[in-house]
Amino acid sequence: MNRLLFIYNPTSGTGQVKNALAQVLDVFTKAGWITTSYPTQCKGDAARTARELGGQFDRIVCAGGDGTLSEVVSGLSEVQDPPPLGYIPFGSTNDCAATLRLPRKPREAALVAAGTGVTVPIDVGALNGRPFIYVAAFGAFTKVAYETPQELKNTFGHLAYIFAGIASLPTIAPYRIRVEHDGQGLEDDFYFGMVSNSQSIGGIRPPTANRVVLDDGLFEVTLVKKPLSLADLTDGLQALANPGAVRSGALLQFQASRVTFTCDQPIPWTADGEFGGSQTVSRVVNRQKALKIIRRE
């Protein structure tokens, strides 16, 4: 029998993981796995556990929100020849689950992770060396992801991000940034920047979703320039939220395998919804097919 390490965040989804634990473990057993369960104890614990124990197992499955998944991916990035990774989503938004087409019901997602799903390669990003699984971003609304209280996320889900984002509008200011990617460069004032490999960002399908290939070695890059008018800013933000919206000159989009952002002042980043540090020079690199992940067929 093969060995499976099950890492779960007991606080995700208002504690729903604990309620589903028996049926999830039953699915694993029936699928022929000898399962070791580990409930995370604090922030960073999922990454440490995956890093220290991941190489001893044939499969790892994590349960929680996108933050838990991101931590496990970070830990596995330091494991030589890491095992395939399954995911049972329990968070408030679950962008990665949407991209992987995973069921929201725990038992059904466990079935995918235990054997009915398919194992596929996936790119992993690195922001100044820090791994991320689906998005790194700066500027407007990015503080919302890591500063919104967990209680508000649990209660209102995606609406919590919208409420907090609206409240942050008076504080938005552009950054003067030099952007270099794959031998090309540009410089402008940007309100927002996003480097992603996902078909869902903050619960919203981004305008680049149709171009996303999870293992092509390319990020989808979206930049919102300083608008010439309030109407330009509105059009740019609407284009981010609605793929059918009219595009404006304030919105730039391209694909790249690596991007460098240089600014005179430190830029605060978010990586997979968590604070990603502040640097004057930020390098984002695509590590093509760095991990094997299990998705619904």
N, C-alpha and C positions, 0 to 999 in steps of 0.2 A: 504493500500500500504506500501511496505517496504522501508526503508531509506538506501541510498547508499552515502558514502563519496568518492568523486573523488579527489584524490591528484595528481596534475600533475606538472612537471617541464617544464616551458615555454621555457627554453633554450636548451632542449635536441633535438638531431637530427636536428641541425641548425634551431631550432625554428619551426619544422614541427608540433609539438603538437598543437600550436595555429591554424594552418591551418585546422587541423582535428577536432577541438573542437566541431563544430556544429553537424557533423555527429555522433560523439561519444555520445554526450548528447542525440541526437535523438534516438539512439539505446537503451540507458538506459531508456528513457521515454516509448518507445514502449514496453519494457520488463516489465514495471510496477513499475519502481523504482522512488521514489522521491529523486532527486539527489542534494546534496550540493557539489559545486565545490570549490577547494582551490588551487590556483597557488602558488607554493613555492616561497619564497622571498629571500632565502639565503641558504647557506650550513647548514645542520642540521634542516632545517625547516620542512622537510617531517617527520623526526623522532619525532619532538616535536608535530606536528599536529596529527600524528597517536597515540602517547602516550596520549595526552590530550583529544582527541575527539573520538578515535577509539571505545571505549566501548559504545558510544551512537548510533551506527549504526548497521544495520543488515549485511552490506557488505562494504568492502573497495576495491576500485580499484585505482591503481596508474599507471601513465603514465610517461615514461622517460626512462633513461638508467638503467643498472644494479645497478648503484650507488643510484638512486632514490628508486628502489625496496629494496635495502639493508637498506636504511634509514628507510623506512616504516616498514620493518621487525624488525629493532632495536626498534622502538617505540612500536610496538605491543607486543614485548617481555615483556614489563612492564605492559601490560593490562591483567587483569584477564579474562579468557575465551574470547579471542579475536575473532572477526568475521572472516569469510572466506575472503581471499585476492585474488583479480584478478589483472592481469598485462597486460598493453598495451605497448609493447616495442617500443622505439624511439631512442635508443642509437646507438653508432657506432659499437659495437660488439654484444651485446645482448646474452651473454652466457646462462642466465637463460631462455630466450625465447626459445632457441634451446632445452634445457633440457625438458621444459614443452610442447614442440611441438606447440608453439603458432604461429599464422599467423603473417606475417610482415605488412600486410595491416591493418591500424587502425580500420576500420569498422569491419573487420572480427575478429580481436582480441577483440574488444568491445563486439561483439556478444558472444564470448566465456566467457568473464568476466561477462556479464550480465545474462547468463542463459543457453547457449548451452554447456558450459564446465562441467566438473565433479570436485567435491570438494574432494581433497585427502589430507591425512596428510603428512607433510614433516618435516624432521629433521632440526634443527637450530643449528649452531655451536656457540661456544663462545671462543674467544681468549682473555685470561686474563680477562674474564668477559664481553668482548665486543661482541655482537652478529654479526654473519655473515651468509649469506644465501647459499653461494656456494664455496668459497675458501679463505684460509689463506695461505700465502707463504712468504718465505724469500730467500735471496741470489740473484743469477744471474737473471737479467732482472726484478726483482720485483719492483724496483724503477721506471721502465718504466711506469707502469700502473698509478701511481699517480703523476709522474713528467712530463709526456708528455702533452704539452699544449692542452687545449680543442679545440682550433681552428684547430690544426693539426689532432686531432681525428676526428673532424667533416668533414674535407676535405678528409682525406685518409683512414678513418676507421681502419681496422685491420692492414693495411700496416704501419700506424703510429707507432704501437707498434714494428713492425719488424725493421723499420728504427732506432728508438730510442734504441732498444735492441742491434743492431749491434754497435751503437756508444758507448754503455756502456761496450763493451767487455774488453777494457784495464783496467777497474777498478774492474773487478771481482776477488775476493779473497775468499778462503774457510774459514769456521768457524769450529773450533774444538768443537764438540757438543756431549753431552750425551743425548741419546734419550731413553725414557722409555714409554712403552705402554702396558697396560693391563697385568702387571706383568712381562714383558720382558724388556730387555735393551740392548743397544749397544752404542759404542762410536767410532767416526771416524771424518775425515775432510770432510765437505759437502759444495759443491758449491751452492746447491739449495735444498729447501724443500717445499713441497706442501701438505696441508691437505684439501681435497675437497669432495664435494657431488654434482657433476655435470657431465654431459656428454659433456660439452664444456668448455674449459678454454682458454681465449684469442682468441676465434674464432676457436680453434683447438680441435678436438676430442682427448682426452688424451688416453694413452694406457690402462687405467683402466676403460674406459667407459662402457664396457660390464658388469662390476661387480656392477655398480651403482644401488642401490635401495634407493629411496629418503627417506624412512621411516624405514630403518632397524636398526637404531641406530649405524651405522658404517660409519666412514670416509674411503676414499681411500687415503692412504699416499704414496707419491712418494719422494724419496731422491736421489740426485745425489752426489756420493762420489768424493773426490779428485782423479782424474784419474792418472794412472801410466804413461800415454802418451797422447799426443794431439789427437791421434786416439781414445783413450778411451773416452775423453771428447766429441769429435765429435759424436761418437756412442751413448753416453748417451743423448745428446741434440736431435739427430735425433729420438731416441726412444720416447722422450717426444712429439715430433711433429708428429710422424708417427707411428701408432699402428703396422704397418707391418714391421718396421725396426728391424734389428738384435739387440738383447739385448747385453749389455756389463756388465762387472762386476762392472761398476761404478753406475749402476742403481739399487736401492732397492725399492720394492713395497710391501705393506701389508695393511690390514684393521685393524682399531682400533676404539674403542669408546672414548678413551681419550689418549692424548699424551702429554708428558712433554719434553721440549727442554731446556737443561742447558748448558750455555756457559760462559767462563770467561769474555767475553766482551758483551755489549748489542747487540742484534740482531734486526735490523730494519725489521718489518713485513709489508705486505700489506694485507688488509682484504677487499674482494670484490672490489679490484681495488683502495682502498683508504689507506692512511697511517694508519697502525695499532699499532704504538708505537714501542719503543725499550726497551727490557728487557733482563737481563741476564738469567732469568728463565721465560719461556713462556709455559703456560698451555692451551691446546686446548681440549674442552669438547664437546661431542655430546649431545644435548638435544633432545631426540627422540620424534618425533611427536609433537613438540612444537607448530606447526602452521598448519592451514588448508589453502591450496592454490588451485586455480582453474586452471586446465590445459585442453587442448583439448582432447576430448574423443578418 
